Amino acid sequence: MTKTLYIRFQGTTPSPKGYFPGIFVLANGLARRGILTDEQYRFWRAGNDWYDAHYTNPSHIDPTIYDRGIHPGAVAWFKAHAVHLIERVDGYMELLAAHDVACERIESTNPGKIIYEDDEQVVVVPWEKESPEAARP
């Protein structure tokens, strides 16, 4: 049985609560702060609109999915076969790099306990570092 490969794009600096925010959270933060150029803002707005139209937002299915009290550390990962979604991430990475926001691509076949899944993504609560599951490949 082949394991599914999951891909996540996230910042390299943890938030004050110790979580590594994803690229969409980071880009949305730049837009909220009003520091995007007009061209960057147009890219960000068009990109978010495209994802809204082509990608299920898990919080529309389960409004508690990212509630830190219920699902601490919950984060979304693309399934590797969702190429049409992943290939559009480069523009977000470039946008963040232009504002000196370091990001990385990480891959895993076992990123955590799956609490939501659809054809293109999962939302997981990461394994605790000391748990037996964390040692699983």
N, C-alpha and C positions, 0 to 999 in steps of 0.2 A: 504494500500500500504506500503510495506516494504521499508525502506530507505537503500540505499547502504552504507556500511561501507567502509571507506577509511583509509589506513594505510601509515604513513610516518616515515622514519628513518632519523634523522637529528642531527646535533651537538647541544649542549646546550649553546654554546657561539655564539652570533651574530657576523656576519662579520662587518667590519668597516661601511658598508652601512646599517646595522641594520637587515640583513637577516640571517636566520639560514640555513647554507649550509647543503645539503643532504649528506648522507654517501658516495655516489659515488664521489661527488665533493671533499670531505675531503680525501678519499683514493687516488684519482688521484693527489691531492696536495702533499701527502707524497711521491708518486712515482716520481713526477716532482722534488721534492727537493732531491731525491737520498738517502733517509734515510731508505729505506726498506732493510731488510736482503735479501739474495738471495732467501730463502724459501718464505718470504713474497712477494717478487717481483713476483715469479712464481705463487703464489696464486692470486695476484692482476691481473696479465696479463691474466691468465686462466679464472678468474672470469669475467673480462671485456669482454673477447672474447666470453664467454658463453652468457652473457647478450646481446652482440651485435647480436648474432645469434638467440636468442630466445625472444627478446623484442624489440618492435618498439621504435626507438629513435624519440620523437616528433619533434626534430629540423630537422630531415631529411624530415618530412612532411611539416613543416612550419619553415623555417630558422629564423623567427622573434619571435618564441614562447618565448624564454628567453631574448629577448631584453628588458632591464630595462626601456628604454624610451617609449616603446609601452605597455609592460605588467609588470609594476613594481611589484617586489616580486614574480613573477611567479615561482611555484614549482610543482613538480610531486608527486603524491600520488598513491600507489598501490590500486587496488580494492581488498577487503579482500578475494575474491574467487581466486585470482591469487597466490595460495599457492605455486605452482612450482617456482615462482619468489621470493616470500617472504622467503621461507625456506632457500634460499641460502644467505640471508643477514647476518646470524650469523657469517660467516667467515669474512665479512667486519667489523662487530662490534668488533670481536676479534682483528683484525688487528689494528683498530683504538685505542682500549683499550691498546694494547701493546705499543702505542706511546702516551699514556695519553691524547687521544682526547676523551672527554666525548660526548656520543651520547645517544639519547633516541628514543623510539618508541612512536608515538602519533597516536591517532585514532579520527576520526570525521565522522559524517554523512553529514556535511556541511562545508567543509574546505575553500570554497571561490567560486568565480565566475569561472565556468568551461570555459576554452578557448580551450581546446583540450580534446578529449576522444576517447579511443579505448576499446577493450574488457578487457584489463588488468589494465588500469591506466587512470588517469585524470591529466591534468595540470591546475592549478587554480591560479588566482590572489586572494590572501587572502582578506577577508573582512576587511575593515577599522574598527578599534575598536569602533569608534563612530557611525558607520552606523547602520541602523535598521536591516540589514541582519546579523550583528554580534551577535545579540541577539537570532537569530533563532537556534533551537536545531540541 
